[in-house]
Amino acid sequence: MLFLIIVFGLIGLAVGGPIGLLVGGGLGWWLGRRISRRLNAARVQIQEGFLESIFSVMGCLCQADGKVTEGELDVAEKLFDQMRLQGEHRAKARAAFDRGRAADFNLDAELAKVNRLTQRQPVLRQVFLQVQLSAIAADGVLHPAEHEMILRVARGVGCSDAEVQQIEAMLHGAAANSQGASEEALKDAYRVLGVSEEASDAELKKAYRRLMSQNHPDKLAGKGLPESMREVAQARTSEIGNAYERIRAARS
């Protein structure tokens, strides 16, 4: 907005002197307000669509093995709590979850919508997929039908198989944090950072810093992640940090 005020003010000054400066500055302020409102409205629309898709696809995935378990329902409710969804927002989230469970739910169309909303934002797609994986893994068993469905979801939103493996490693790492650095936990740590076990310390640090920058909650919020999902983003950066420290401890 300040840029528009200055530009229009200078144009007004050149055309009409001091009075033109005031008129031009006022016009720049008015135009900046209109643009800002439209951008904010577009961002809110994207965030609401993103949340609705998260819960509708979650409902579809949880239904993939023929039933929705109590554990999967608990994950959905805990996610509502984590996002501090109350009143109308919580009701919309539950309605989206139930819509995804319906027999006529069009999963491919919903994934195409997510792909449009997260265009050129791979980390947002990864957050979306991470939430889905955590939901269907809630009962401790990943059924073949659920596995096929999660791969379909990943490809539908533009995630690669490598990204799926990275997210799975994050979830494994979160579960293993209290169990020490086992050999499998160490392998997962390398998958989280997306580097091989032969990577140098410099390559390891570079990958860690890049991921921390890409996944910073403030940066994700600027790209369209709803503010209610800040804790989900913080959990991602926490696991990236844990993975890095786990590798450093093993190497030392």
Contacts in CASP RR format, 6 or more apart in sequence:
PFRMAT RR
TARGET T0000
AUTHOR 0000-0000-0000
METHOD contacts of the structure
MODEL  1
MLFLIIVFGLIGLAVGGPIGLLVGGGLGWWLGRRISRRLNAARVQIQEGF
LESIFSVMGCLCQADGKVTEGELDVAEKLFDQMRLQGEHRAKARAAFDRG
RAADFNLDAELAKVNRLTQRQPVLRQVFLQVQLSAIAADGVLHPAEHEMI
LRVARGVGCSDAEVQQIEAMLHGAAANSQGASEEALKDAYRVLGVSEEAS
DAELKKAYRRLMSQNHPDKLAGKGLPESMREVAQARTSEIGNAYERIRAA
RS
1 28 0 8 1.000
1 29 0 8 1.000
1 32 0 8 1.000
1 33 0 8 1.000
1 35 0 8 1.000
1 36 0 8 1.000
4 28 0 8 1.000
4 29 0 8 1.000
4 31 0 8 1.000
4 32 0 8 1.000
4 35 0 8 1.000
5 25 0 8 1.000
5 26 0 8 1.000
5 28 0 8 1.000
5 29 0 8 1.000
5 32 0 8 1.000
6 25 0 8 1.000
7 28 0 8 1.000
8 24 0 8 1.000
8 25 0 8 1.000
8 26 0 8 1.000
8 27 0 8 1.000
8 28 0 8 1.000
8 31 0 8 1.000
9 20 0 8 1.000
9 21 0 8 1.000
9 24 0 8 1.000
9 25 0 8 1.000
9 26 0 8 1.000
9 27 0 8 1.000
9 28 0 8 1.000
10 21 0 8 1.000
11 24 0 8 1.000
12 20 0 8 1.000
12 21 0 8 1.000
12 23 0 8 1.000
12 24 0 8 1.000
12 25 0 8 1.000
13 20 0 8 1.000
13 21 0 8 1.000
16 23 0 8 1.000
43 222 0 8 1.000
43 224 0 8 1.000
46 117 0 8 1.000
46 224 0 8 1.000
47 224 0 8 1.000
47 225 0 8 1.000
47 226 0 8 1.000
47 227 0 8 1.000
48 226 0 8 1.000
49 113 0 8 1.000
49 117 0 8 1.000
50 114 0 8 1.000
50 117 0 8 1.000
50 118 0 8 1.000
50 124 0 8 1.000
50 128 0 8 1.000
50 224 0 8 1.000
50 225 0 8 1.000
50 226 0 8 1.000
51 83 0 8 1.000
51 93 0 8 1.000
51 96 0 8 1.000
51 226 0 8 1.000
51 228 0 8 1.000
51 229 0 8 1.000
52 92 0 8 1.000
52 93 0 8 1.000
52 96 0 8 1.000
53 96 0 8 1.000
53 110 0 8 1.000
53 113 0 8 1.000
53 114 0 8 1.000
53 117 0 8 1.000
53 128 0 8 1.000
54 96 0 8 1.000
54 128 0 8 1.000
54 131 0 8 1.000
54 132 0 8 1.000
55 76 0 8 1.000
55 93 0 8 1.000
55 94 0 8 1.000
55 96 0 8 1.000
55 97 0 8 1.000
56 96 0 8 1.000
56 97 0 8 1.000
56 99 0 8 1.000
56 100 0 8 1.000
56 105 0 8 1.000
56 110 0 8 1.000
57 100 0 8 1.000
57 107 0 8 1.000
57 110 0 8 1.000
57 111 0 8 1.000
57 114 0 8 1.000
57 128 0 8 1.000
57 132 0 8 1.000
57 153 0 8 1.000
58 76 0 8 1.000
58 97 0 8 1.000
58 100 0 8 1.000
58 131 0 8 1.000
58 132 0 8 1.000
58 135 0 8 1.000
59 68 0 8 1.000
59 76 0 8 1.000
59 97 0 8 1.000
59 98 0 8 1.000
59 100 0 8 1.000
59 101 0 8 1.000
59 135 0 8 1.000
60 100 0 8 1.000
60 101 0 8 1.000
60 105 0 8 1.000
60 107 0 8 1.000
60 110 0 8 1.000
60 149 0 8 1.000
61 132 0 8 1.000
61 135 0 8 1.000
61 136 0 8 1.000
61 146 0 8 1.000
61 149 0 8 1.000
61 150 0 8 1.000
61 153 0 8 1.000
62 68 0 8 1.000
62 69 0 8 1.000
62 72 0 8 1.000
62 73 0 8 1.000
62 76 0 8 1.000
62 101 0 8 1.000
62 135 0 8 1.000
62 136 0 8 1.000
63 100 0 8 1.000
63 101 0 8 1.000
64 136 0 8 1.000
64 143 0 8 1.000
64 145 0 8 1.000
64 146 0 8 1.000
64 148 0 8 1.000
64 149 0 8 1.000
65 143 0 8 1.000
65 145 0 8 1.000
65 146 0 8 1.000
66 145 0 8 1.000
68 101 0 8 1.000
69 138 0 8 1.000
69 139 0 8 1.000
71 138 0 8 1.000
71 139 0 8 1.000
72 135 0 8 1.000
72 136 0 8 1.000
72 138 0 8 1.000
72 139 0 8 1.000
74 138 0 8 1.000
75 134 0 8 1.000
75 135 0 8 1.000
75 138 0 8 1.000
76 93 0 8 1.000
76 94 0 8 1.000
76 97 0 8 1.000
76 135 0 8 1.000
79 131 0 8 1.000
79 135 0 8 1.000
80 90 0 8 1.000
80 93 0 8 1.000
80 94 0 8 1.000
82 231 0 8 1.000
82 232 0 8 1.000
83 93 0 8 1.000
83 226 0 8 1.000
83 228 0 8 1.000
83 229 0 8 1.000
83 231 0 8 1.000
83 232 0 8 1.000
84 228 0 8 1.000
85 93 0 8 1.000
85 228 0 8 1.000
89 228 0 8 1.000
99 105 0 8 1.000
100 110 0 8 1.000
107 152 0 8 1.000
107 153 0 8 1.000
108 156 0 8 1.000
111 152 0 8 1.000
111 153 0 8 1.000
111 156 0 8 1.000
111 157 0 8 1.000
112 156 0 8 1.000
114 125 0 8 1.000
114 128 0 8 1.000
114 156 0 8 1.000
114 157 0 8 1.000
115 125 0 8 1.000
115 156 0 8 1.000
115 157 0 8 1.000
115 158 0 8 1.000
117 124 0 8 1.000
118 124 0 8 1.000
118 125 0 8 1.000
118 128 0 8 1.000
118 157 0 8 1.000
121 223 0 8 1.000
121 224 0 8 1.000
122 159 0 8 1.000
122 163 0 8 1.000
123 214 0 8 1.000
123 215 0 8 1.000
123 220 0 8 1.000
123 223 0 8 1.000
124 220 0 8 1.000
124 223 0 8 1.000
124 224 0 8 1.000
124 225 0 8 1.000
125 157 0 8 1.000
125 158 0 8 1.000
125 159 0 8 1.000
125 163 0 8 1.000
126 159 0 8 1.000
126 163 0 8 1.000
126 166 0 8 1.000
126 167 0 8 1.000
127 220 0 8 1.000
127 225 0 8 1.000
127 229 0 8 1.000
127 232 0 8 1.000
127 233 0 8 1.000
127 236 0 8 1.000
128 157 0 8 1.000
129 150 0 8 1.000
129 153 0 8 1.000
129 154 0 8 1.000
129 157 0 8 1.000
129 159 0 8 1.000
129 163 0 8 1.000
129 164 0 8 1.000
129 167 0 8 1.000
130 167 0 8 1.000
130 170 0 8 1.000
130 171 0 8 1.000
130 232 0 8 1.000
130 236 0 8 1.000
131 232 0 8 1.000
132 150 0 8 1.000
132 153 0 8 1.000
133 150 0 8 1.000
133 167 0 8 1.000
133 168 0 8 1.000
133 171 0 8 1.000
134 171 0 8 1.000
136 142 0 8 1.000
136 146 0 8 1.000
136 149 0 8 1.000
136 150 0 8 1.000
137 171 0 8 1.000
142 150 0 8 1.000
150 164 0 8 1.000
151 161 0 8 1.000
151 164 0 8 1.000
154 160 0 8 1.000
154 161 0 8 1.000
154 163 0 8 1.000
154 164 0 8 1.000
162 194 0 8 1.000
165 191 0 8 1.000
166 191 0 8 1.000
166 192 0 8 1.000
166 194 0 8 1.000
168 191 0 8 1.000
169 187 0 8 1.000
169 188 0 8 1.000
169 189 0 8 1.000
169 191 0 8 1.000
169 192 0 8 1.000
169 243 0 8 1.000
170 188 0 8 1.000
170 192 0 8 1.000
170 236 0 8 1.000
170 239 0 8 1.000
170 240 0 8 1.000
170 243 0 8 1.000
172 184 0 8 1.000
172 185 0 8 1.000
172 188 0 8 1.000
173 185 0 8 1.000
173 188 0 8 1.000
173 189 0 8 1.000
173 192 0 8 1.000
173 239 0 8 1.000
173 242 0 8 1.000
173 243 0 8 1.000
174 235 0 8 1.000
174 239 0 8 1.000
174 242 0 8 1.000
176 182 0 8 1.000
176 184 0 8 1.000
176 185 0 8 1.000
176 188 0 8 1.000
177 242 0 8 1.000
179 185 0 8 1.000
181 246 0 8 1.000
181 249 0 8 1.000
181 250 0 8 1.000
185 246 0 8 1.000
186 246 0 8 1.000
186 247 0 8 1.000
186 250 0 8 1.000
187 197 0 8 1.000
188 243 0 8 1.000
189 242 0 8 1.000
189 243 0 8 1.000
189 244 0 8 1.000
189 246 0 8 1.000
189 247 0 8 1.000
190 196 0 8 1.000
190 197 0 8 1.000
190 199 0 8 1.000
190 243 0 8 1.000
190 247 0 8 1.000
192 239 0 8 1.000
192 240 0 8 1.000
192 243 0 8 1.000
193 204 0 8 1.000
193 207 0 8 1.000
193 208 0 8 1.000
193 211 0 8 1.000
193 240 0 8 1.000
193 243 0 8 1.000
193 244 0 8 1.000
193 247 0 8 1.000
194 207 0 8 1.000
195 203 0 8 1.000
195 204 0 8 1.000
195 207 0 8 1.000
199 207 0 8 1.000
201 251 0 8 1.000
204 244 0 8 1.000
204 247 0 8 1.000
204 248 0 8 1.000
208 240 0 8 1.000
208 241 0 8 1.000
208 244 0 8 1.000
211 240 0 8 1.000
212 237 0 8 1.000
212 240 0 8 1.000
212 241 0 8 1.000
213 219 0 8 1.000
215 233 0 8 1.000
215 236 0 8 1.000
215 237 0 8 1.000
215 240 0 8 1.000
216 233 0 8 1.000
216 237 0 8 1.000
217 225 0 8 1.000
217 230 0 8 1.000
217 233 0 8 1.000
217 234 0 8 1.000
217 237 0 8 1.000
220 233 0 8 1.000
221 227 0 8 1.000
221 230 0 8 1.000
221 233 0 8 1.000
225 233 0 8 1.000
END
